Amino acid sequence: MPLALYSASKSAATMLTVQYAKSQPGIKFNALEPGTTATDMTAAFGVGRSVVESARTVVRLATLGPDGPTGTFTDELGELDW
C-alpha cells in the first residue's frame, strides 16, 4: 500500500507539534503513532488493530499531568525518534 503522501503529511504534523510545543510552553502538544488501525482505509487489506487498542495512546496523552512530556512523537511503547 503506497503511503508516500500520508507519510509526508504525518511528518509535517509531527514537525508542527514540536514547533507549537516550543511556542506555547503552557500547553502540551504531542504527536502520536496509533499503529495500523482497522478502518475503512485498511479493511481491504485485513490489517489493523481495534479502535479501542489504538485509542489507548490517545487517551494517555490527552490525560497527561502538568509534569507530562510535550513536543514528543509517541506510540504505545513510548517516545519515538523521527
Summary of the structure (lengths in Angstrom):
residues: 82
radius of gyration: 13.9
end to end distance: 21.2
largest distance: 42.0
contacts: 180
relative contact order: 0.19
helix: 43%
strand: 13%
